[in-house]
Amino acid sequence: MNKNQKLIIGIIALTIGLICTYLLSPEVREKDNMQREIAEKIIRFHVRANSDSDEDQALKLVVKDKVVDYLSESMKSSDSKKDSANYINTHIDEIIKIAEDAIKEEGYNYSVNAYMTKEFFPTKTYGDVTIPCGEYDAFRIDIGETSGQNWWCILYPPLCFVDGSYGIATDESKTLLKNILDEDEFEYISNMSSSEIGFDFKFLHIFD
Protein backbone atom coordinates (compact mmCIF):
# COMPACT_ATOMS: atom_id res chain seq x y z
CA MET A 1 0.00 0.00 0.00
CA ASN A 2 1.55 3.31 -1.09
CA LYS A 3 1.41 6.61 0.79
CA ASN A 4 -1.47 8.00 -1.29
CA GLN A 5 -3.63 4.97 -0.56
CA LYS A 6 -2.86 5.22 3.15
CA LEU A 7 -3.72 8.92 3.10
CA ILE A 8 -7.05 8.26 1.38
CA ILE A 9 -7.93 5.51 3.87
CA GLY A 10 -6.98 7.81 6.73
CA ILE A 11 -9.19 10.62 5.41
CA ILE A 12 -12.12 8.22 4.94
CA ALA A 13 -11.70 6.80 8.44
CA LEU A 14 -11.54 10.29 9.94
CA THR A 15 -14.64 11.39 8.02
CA ILE A 16 -16.61 8.34 9.14
CA GLY A 17 -15.46 8.92 12.70
CA LEU A 18 -16.64 12.54 12.64
CA ILE A 19 -20.00 11.57 11.15
CA CYS A 20 -20.50 8.83 13.73
CA THR A 21 -19.59 11.22 16.54
CA TYR A 22 -22.17 13.69 15.25
CA LEU A 23 -24.88 11.09 14.80
CA LEU A 24 -24.27 9.59 18.22
CA SER A 25 -24.59 12.99 19.90
CA PRO A 26 -27.37 13.32 22.50
CA GLU A 27 -29.18 15.92 20.39
CA VAL A 28 -29.38 13.73 17.30
CA ARG A 29 -30.29 10.66 19.35
CA GLU A 30 -33.02 12.66 21.02
CA LYS A 31 -34.45 13.54 17.60
CA ASP A 32 -34.28 9.89 16.57
CA ASN A 33 -36.15 8.84 19.71
CA MET A 34 -38.76 11.53 19.04
CA GLN A 35 -39.30 10.23 15.50
CA ARG A 36 -39.73 6.68 16.77
CA GLU A 37 -42.27 7.81 19.37
CA ILE A 38 -44.23 9.71 16.72
CA ALA A 39 -44.09 6.70 14.38
CA GLU A 40 -45.61 4.49 17.07
CA LYS A 41 -48.79 6.58 16.85
CA ILE A 42 -49.16 6.92 13.06
CA ILE A 43 -50.18 4.74 10.10
CA ARG A 44 -49.07 5.91 6.67
CA PHE A 45 -50.90 5.10 3.40
CA HIS A 46 -48.75 4.29 0.40
CA VAL A 47 -49.83 3.68 -3.21
CA ARG A 48 -47.22 2.50 -5.72
CA ALA A 49 -47.96 3.09 -9.42
CA ASN A 50 -47.30 0.57 -12.19
CA SER A 51 -44.96 2.98 -13.99
CA ASP A 52 -44.14 6.66 -14.46
CA SER A 53 -46.19 7.02 -17.63
CA ASP A 54 -48.82 9.76 -17.52
CA GLU A 55 -51.54 7.13 -17.81
CA ASP A 56 -50.25 4.99 -14.92
CA GLN A 57 -49.69 8.02 -12.71
CA ALA A 58 -53.25 9.18 -13.36
CA LEU A 59 -54.50 5.66 -12.65
CA LYS A 60 -52.66 5.65 -9.32
CA LEU A 61 -54.62 8.72 -8.24
CA VAL A 62 -57.92 7.16 -9.32
CA VAL A 63 -57.18 4.10 -7.18
CA LYS A 64 -56.10 6.31 -4.29
CA ASP A 65 -59.32 8.34 -4.45
CA LYS A 66 -61.53 5.24 -4.53
CA VAL A 67 -59.78 3.63 -1.56
CA VAL A 68 -59.66 6.86 0.47
CA ASP A 69 -63.38 7.41 -0.18
CA TYR A 70 -64.12 3.90 1.06
CA LEU A 71 -61.90 4.13 4.14
CA SER A 72 -63.11 7.61 5.09
CA GLU A 73 -66.62 6.24 5.42
CA SER A 74 -65.92 2.79 6.84
CA MET A 75 -63.30 3.85 9.41
CA LYS A 76 -65.31 6.66 11.00
CA SER A 77 -65.61 4.69 14.23
CA SER A 78 -61.89 3.86 14.46
CA ASP A 79 -60.52 5.98 17.28
CA SER A 80 -57.08 4.41 17.74
CA LYS A 81 -54.16 3.19 15.69
CA LYS A 82 -54.87 -0.38 16.77
CA ASP A 83 -58.52 -0.19 15.68
CA SER A 84 -57.50 1.27 12.31
CA ALA A 85 -54.90 -1.43 11.69
CA ASN A 86 -57.34 -4.17 12.71
CA TYR A 87 -60.00 -2.82 10.36
CA ILE A 88 -57.60 -2.72 7.43
CA ASN A 89 -56.29 -6.22 8.11
CA THR A 90 -59.80 -7.67 8.23
CA HIS A 91 -60.93 -5.89 5.04
CA ILE A 92 -57.88 -6.38 2.80
CA ASP A 93 -59.81 -8.44 0.21
CA GLU A 94 -62.56 -5.82 -0.01
CA ILE A 95 -60.02 -3.02 -0.48
CA ILE A 96 -58.21 -4.99 -3.19
CA LYS A 97 -61.53 -5.52 -4.99
CA ILE A 98 -62.23 -1.76 -4.88
CA ALA A 99 -58.79 -1.05 -6.39
CA GLU A 100 -59.17 -3.76 -9.04
CA ASP A 101 -62.61 -2.46 -10.05
CA ALA A 102 -61.26 1.08 -10.34
CA ILE A 103 -58.44 -0.13 -12.57
CA LYS A 104 -60.80 -2.13 -14.82
CA GLU A 105 -63.15 0.85 -15.13
CA GLU A 106 -60.19 2.82 -16.52
CA GLY A 107 -59.53 0.11 -19.11
CA TYR A 108 -56.51 -1.60 -17.50
CA ASN A 109 -55.90 -5.07 -16.15
CA TYR A 110 -53.07 -4.59 -13.65
CA SER A 111 -52.74 -6.84 -10.65
CA VAL A 112 -53.25 -5.35 -7.18
CA ASN A 113 -51.69 -6.30 -3.88
CA ALA A 114 -52.47 -4.66 -0.54
CA TYR A 115 -50.98 -5.26 2.90
CA MET A 116 -49.82 -3.75 6.16
CA THR A 117 -46.07 -3.32 6.36
CA LYS A 118 -43.32 -1.32 8.00
CA GLU A 119 -41.20 0.80 5.70
CA PHE A 120 -39.00 3.87 5.48
CA PHE A 121 -40.64 7.17 4.45
CA PRO A 122 -38.85 10.38 3.50
CA THR A 123 -39.51 13.64 5.31
CA LYS A 124 -42.89 15.08 4.34
CA THR A 125 -43.97 18.68 4.95
CA TYR A 126 -47.62 19.75 5.11
CA GLY A 127 -47.35 23.53 5.23
CA ASP A 128 -46.02 24.31 8.72
CA VAL A 129 -46.08 20.68 9.91
CA THR A 130 -43.20 18.35 9.06
CA ILE A 131 -43.36 14.57 9.56
CA PRO A 132 -39.77 13.29 9.97
CA CYS A 133 -38.36 10.57 7.78
CA GLY A 134 -38.00 7.13 9.30
CA GLU A 135 -39.74 3.78 9.63
CA TYR A 136 -43.53 3.78 9.99
CA ASP A 137 -46.31 1.23 9.97
CA ALA A 138 -48.01 1.60 6.61
CA PHE A 139 -50.89 0.31 4.56
CA ARG A 140 -49.55 -0.19 1.05
CA ILE A 141 -51.24 -0.82 -2.28
CA ASP A 142 -49.07 -2.10 -5.13
CA ILE A 143 -50.32 -1.68 -8.70
CA GLY A 144 -48.86 -3.88 -11.44
CA GLU A 145 -45.07 -3.67 -11.69
CA THR A 146 -44.87 -0.96 -8.95
CA SER A 147 -42.07 0.81 -10.82
CA GLY A 148 -43.65 4.27 -10.83
CA GLN A 149 -43.58 7.20 -8.43
CA ASN A 150 -45.42 6.80 -5.14
CA TRP A 151 -48.25 8.64 -3.45
CA TRP A 152 -48.69 8.69 0.32
CA CYS A 153 -50.56 10.36 3.14
CA ILE A 154 -51.28 9.76 6.84
CA LEU A 155 -54.07 7.22 7.28
CA TYR A 156 -54.19 7.40 11.06
CA PRO A 157 -54.91 9.96 12.33
CA PRO A 158 -57.05 10.34 9.19
CA LEU A 159 -55.32 13.23 7.46
CA CYS A 160 -56.04 11.54 4.12
CA PHE A 161 -59.71 12.37 4.70
CA VAL A 162 -59.23 16.07 5.48
CA ASP A 163 -59.58 18.51 2.56
CA GLY A 164 -56.28 20.19 1.76
CA SER A 165 -54.17 17.86 3.88
CA TYR A 166 -52.23 16.63 0.85
CA GLY A 167 -50.28 19.87 0.60
CA ILE A 168 -50.90 21.80 3.79
CA ALA A 169 -51.90 20.99 7.35
CA THR A 170 -55.36 22.48 7.94
CA ASP A 171 -56.61 23.44 11.38
CA GLU A 172 -58.65 20.23 11.43
CA SER A 173 -55.68 18.05 10.55
CA LYS A 174 -53.57 19.78 13.21
CA THR A 175 -56.27 19.02 15.75
CA LEU A 176 -56.19 15.36 14.72
CA LEU A 177 -52.44 15.28 15.26
CA LYS A 178 -52.71 17.06 18.61
CA ASN A 179 -55.18 14.44 19.76
CA ILE A 180 -52.65 11.60 19.43
CA LEU A 181 -49.29 13.33 19.99
CA ASP A 182 -48.09 14.72 23.28
CA GLU A 183 -47.19 18.40 23.59
CA ASP A 184 -43.45 17.91 22.95
CA GLU A 185 -44.06 15.73 19.88
CA PHE A 186 -46.50 18.18 18.31
CA GLU A 187 -44.21 21.11 19.02
CA TYR A 188 -41.36 19.17 17.43
CA ILE A 189 -43.13 18.55 14.10
CA SER A 190 -44.46 22.12 14.08
CA ASN A 191 -41.12 23.87 14.63
CA MET A 192 -38.57 21.73 12.77
CA SER A 193 -37.72 22.44 9.15
CA SER A 194 -37.88 19.59 6.65
CA SER A 195 -34.20 20.00 5.72
CA GLU A 196 -33.10 19.88 9.35
CA ILE A 197 -35.12 16.76 10.09
CA GLY A 198 -34.16 15.05 6.84
CA PHE A 199 -30.40 15.57 7.21
CA ASP A 200 -30.22 14.04 10.66
CA PHE A 201 -32.42 11.04 10.04
CA LYS A 202 -31.15 10.02 6.61
CA PHE A 203 -27.65 9.54 7.97
CA LEU A 204 -28.79 8.13 11.28
CA HIS A 205 -30.89 5.38 9.70
CA ILE A 206 -28.10 4.48 7.28
CA PHE A 207 -25.74 3.88 10.20
CA ASP A 208 -28.46 2.08 12.22
N, C-alpha and C positions, 0 to 999 in steps of 0.2 A: 504494500500500500504506500503510494507516494505522499508527499507533503500536502498536495492539493486535495487529495481524497480525504486525508485526515482532517484538514481544515473544514471541508464541506460537512463531514460527519459531525465535527465539533459544533459547527454553527447550527445544524439541524437539531442536535441534542439539546443545545442551549435554548433554541426556540421552543421546542416541545416542553422543556422544563419550565420556561416562563409562562407558556400557555396553561400548563397544568397548575402552576402556582396560582394563576389568576382564577381559573375555573374552580379550584378547591377553596377559594377564599370564602369566608363566612357570608359575605354579601351575596355572592353568586349562588351559594348553596341555599341561602334563605329564599332566593327567588325560585330556585328549582323546587324546593319544598312547597312554596306557595302554588306553583303551577300544578303540582301533583294533588294538592288539596282541592284546588278548583276542579281539576279533571275528575275527581271522585264524585262530583256532584252534577256532572254534565254528560249528556249523550249527544254526539254529533250525528248528522245525517249526510251521507256521502253517495253521490250518483256518478258512476263512471261511464262515459260515452263510448260507443263502439269505435269511433275514430274522430279526427279533427275536421272532417269535411263539414261544410255548412249544413248539410242535410242531417248528419248524425248529431251535430251540436244542437240543432233545433229540436231534434227528436228527444234528446236528453232532457230538455226543458219541458217538453210535453209530458214525459214520464214523471218528472219531478212534480209538476203541477197536479197531475192526477193523484199521485201518492200523497202529497201534502194535503190535498183537499179531503182525501179519505181519512187520513190520520187526524186532521184538525177536528173532524166531527166525531170520530170513534174514540179518541183519547181525551175527550173533554173531562172525564171523571178521574183521569190519572193525575194524582197529586204528589207523586214522588218518582225519583229515578227508578226505583225498583219496580213500581207499578208499570211505568212506561216500558221498561225492558221486558217485563213479563208479558205485557199485551203484544208487543211486537213479536216475541218468540212464539206465541200461541196463534198468531195470525200471519205467519210468513207465507203460507200457501196462498192465502187470499190476496196479500199484497203483490205477490208475484203475478197472480192472475190479472190484477188491475194493470200492472206494468205491461204484461204481454198483450192485453186487449188494446191498450193505448198504442203500442207499437204496430199492431196489425191494422188498426184504424188509420194509421199514417201510411200504410202500404208496405211495411217491412216485416221481416220474419226473423228478427234477431232473437237469440236465446236470452233468458233473464235469470239471474241468480241473485238471491237476497239473503242476508245473514247478519247477525250481530258479530262484531269483531272488536279488536283493539288495535289501533293504528296511529301512526305519527301524522299530525296535522301541522301545517305551517302557521305562523302568526296571522291572525285575521283581525282587521280593524273595522268596527261598525261605528263610523263617526268618531265620537269621543270615548268609545269603549274598545279596548284591545284585548282579545283572547290570546294568551301566549301559546306559542308552538309547543308541542309535546305529545305524549301518548294520551289518547282518549278512548273511552268506549264509544263505538259507533255502529249505527245501522247503515249497511252499505248495499247498494243495488248495482250490480254489474250488467251492462248491456253489451251483448255480442262479444267482440274481441277486447273490449275495455282498453283500447289504445288511445282514446281521445282525452281531451282535457276534462277535469272533474268539476263538479258543482257540489257545494256543501253549505250547510247551515247548522244551527243548534236546534236539535229536536226536543231535548229537555234541558232546561225549561223551554217551552214551545215558542222560541223566537221565529221558527219557520212560519208560524201561523199569524204573526203580527205584521200588518202592512208596513212596508218600508224597512223592515229589519234586515233585508238583504244588503243594503248599502249603508244604513245608518241606524243607530240604536235609538228608537223612539222612547218616549216617556213610559209607555206601557211595557216595552221590552226591558227597560232598566228596572222597572218595578219587579218584573219576573225574576231578574237576576238577583235583585236585593233580597227576594224572598228565600233564596236558597243559599246565598253566599253570606259569610259573616262580614262584619264591617270592614275589617282589614283587607279581606279578599276583594270586596267590591271597590274599595278605595284603590287597591293595587291596579286592577284592570282599567280603572277610570283615569288614573294619573300617569301610567307608563306609556311611553311612545312605542309604536310597533317596531321601530328600528332597534331601540334599546332592548326590548324583550327578545326580539329575534336573534340578535348577536349573541347574547348570553346562552340561550337555550340550544341553538344550533350546534355550537361547539360542545356544550356540556353533554348533550345526548350522544354526540359522536364518541366522546371519551367514555361515557357510561357503557 
